[in-house]
Amino acid sequence: MHLGGNLDRTYKAAEIAKQLPLTKIIVSSEGGINQVLDIYKKEGITQDQLDLDFTAWDTVTNFTETKAKIKLYRPKKLYVVTNQFHMLRSMVIANICYFNNNLEIIPCNVPNFSDRKESISLILGDAVRAGIWRATKHLMYDAKVKAERWPGVLAEEQAAKSYCW
């Protein structure tokens, strides 16, 4: 699963897909989708290997909104591609959302080029949100964050539909 955020993640996901050619890449809520698709195309990744998912607007929803899709693919392993600073939070959320699913969750770090770190309060808050979702299927989120990000997500979806492979 390629978590949106920056183009370095795209290169890392492509590298993994080239090593494992039967791998499906779920691109979850990416920014700059035309650039992302250009990179995948240049790296030899086929359209059939990509599953563009525009249902998420934050890290928790990267996992909650794609769970049904992942269940449909029935993988034995889920490679989580994100930056090193973002990996701890992503893995905590993934492990809560996919707990007891016979799925090995493998972190695939993209190196940081800064000292950026996520706060413990952000990690714990998202862990609680993921746990509540896991237990109740009720997703708690900040409506303001979704409202701010959702137009961009919809624009990305439109851009992907008009992209010419």
C-alpha positions in Angstrom: 0.0 0.0 0.0 1.5 3.3 -1.1 0.4 6.0 1.3 0.1 9.4 -0.4 2.4 12.2 0.6 5.4 12.5 -1.6 7.0 11.1 -4.8 9.8 9.3 -3.0 7.1 6.9 -1.8 6.1 6.3 -5.4 9.6 5.2 -6.3 9.8 2.9 -3.3 6.4 1.2 -4.2 7.6 0.8 -7.8 10.8 -0.8 -6.6 8.9 -3.3 -4.5 6.4 -4.0 -7.4 9.3 -4.7 -9.8 10.7 -7.2 -7.3 7.3 -8.8 -6.8 5.6 -8.5 -10.2 2.3 -10.1 -9.1 2.0 -7.4 -6.5 -1.0 -5.0 -6.6 -0.2 -1.5 -5.6 -3.0 0.3 -3.8 -2.3 4.0 -4.0 -4.2 5.6 -1.2 -5.1 9.3 -1.4 -2.0 10.5 -3.3 -1.2 14.1 -4.1 0.0 15.0 -7.6 -1.5 11.9 -9.2 -0.3 12.7 -12.7 3.3 12.8 -11.5 2.7 9.6 -9.6 1.3 7.8 -12.6 4.1 9.2 -14.8 6.6 7.6 -12.4 4.9 4.3 -12.3 4.6 4.3 -16.1 8.3 5.2 -16.5 9.3 2.5 -14.0 7.4 -0.1 -16.0 4.5 -0.6 -13.7 1.4 -1.5 -15.6 -2.1 -0.1 -15.1 -3.2 -3.6 -14.1 -0.8 -3.5 -11.1 -2.3 -0.2 -9.8 -5.4 0.3 -7.8 -6.0 4.0 -7.2 -8.1 4.6 -4.1 -9.4 8.0 -3.4 -11.6 7.3 -0.4 -9.1 8.3 2.3 -8.3 11.8 3.6 -5.9 10.9 6.4 -3.7 8.1 7.7 -6.4 6.3 9.6 -8.7 6.3 6.6 -5.8 5.0 4.4 -6.4 1.8 6.3 -10.1 1.8 7.2 -11.2 2.8 3.8 -9.2 0.2 1.9 -9.7 -2.8 4.2 -12.5 -4.2 2.1 -10.4 -3.9 -1.0 -7.4 -5.6 0.7 -9.7 -8.4 1.9 -10.9 -8.9 -1.7 -7.3 -9.3 -2.9 -6.6 -11.8 -0.1 -2.8 -11.1 0.2 -0.6 -12.9 2.7 1.6 -9.8 3.0 0.8 -6.1 3.1 3.8 -3.8 2.3 3.2 -0.4 3.8 5.2 2.3 1.9 5.7 5.6 3.7 8.4 7.8 5.1 10.4 6.7 8.1 8.9 9.6 10.3 5.4 8.4 9.4 6.0 4.6 9.7 5.4 4.1 13.5 1.9 5.7 13.3 1.1 3.9 10.1 2.1 0.5 11.5 0.1 1.1 14.7 -3.0 1.9 12.7 -2.5 -0.9 10.2 -2.0 -3.5 13.0 -5.1 -2.3 14.8 -7.2 -2.3 11.6 -6.0 -5.6 10.3 -5.6 -7.4 13.6 -6.4 -11.1 13.3 -6.6 -11.1 9.5 -3.7 -13.6 8.8 -1.9 -10.7 7.1 1.8 -10.0 7.6 2.2 -6.2 7.6 5.7 -5.2 6.4 7.0 -1.7 6.8 8.9 -0.3 3.8 10.6 2.9 4.9 11.4 5.7 2.6 14.3 7.7 4.2 13.6 11.0 5.9 15.5 14.0 4.6 14.7 16.0 7.7 14.5 15.5 11.5 10.7 15.5 11.3 9.0 13.3 13.9 5.4 12.6 14.7 4.2 13.3 18.2 3.2 10.6 20.6 -0.1 12.3 21.1 -0.8 12.1 17.3 0.1 8.4 17.3 -2.0 7.6 20.3 -4.9 9.6 19.1 -4.9 7.8 15.8 -4.5 4.5 17.6 -7.6 5.2 19.6 -9.5 6.2 16.4 -8.5 3.0 14.7 -9.4 1.0 17.7 -12.9 2.5 17.9 -13.4 1.9 14.2 -12.2 -1.7 14.6 -14.6 -2.3 17.5 -17.7 -0.4 16.2 -17.1 0.4 12.5 -17.8 4.0 13.5 -15.1 6.3 12.2 -14.3 9.3 14.4 -12.6 12.2 12.5 -12.2 15.9 12.5 -14.9 17.1 10.0 -12.8 20.3 9.4 -9.8 18.2 8.3 -12.0 16.2 5.9 -13.7 19.3 4.6 -10.3 20.9 3.9 -8.8 17.8 2.2 -11.8 16.4 0.4 -11.9 18.8 -2.6 -8.2 17.9 -3.3 -9.0 14.2 -3.1 -11.9 14.6 -5.5 -9.7 16.6 -7.9 -7.1 13.9 -7.8 -9.7 11.3 -8.7 -10.8 13.4 -11.7 -7.2 13.8 -12.8 -6.6 10.1 -12.6 -9.7 9.4 -14.7 -8.4 11.7 -17.4 -4.8 10.4 -17.3 -3.8 8.8 -20.6 -1.6 5.8 -20.1 
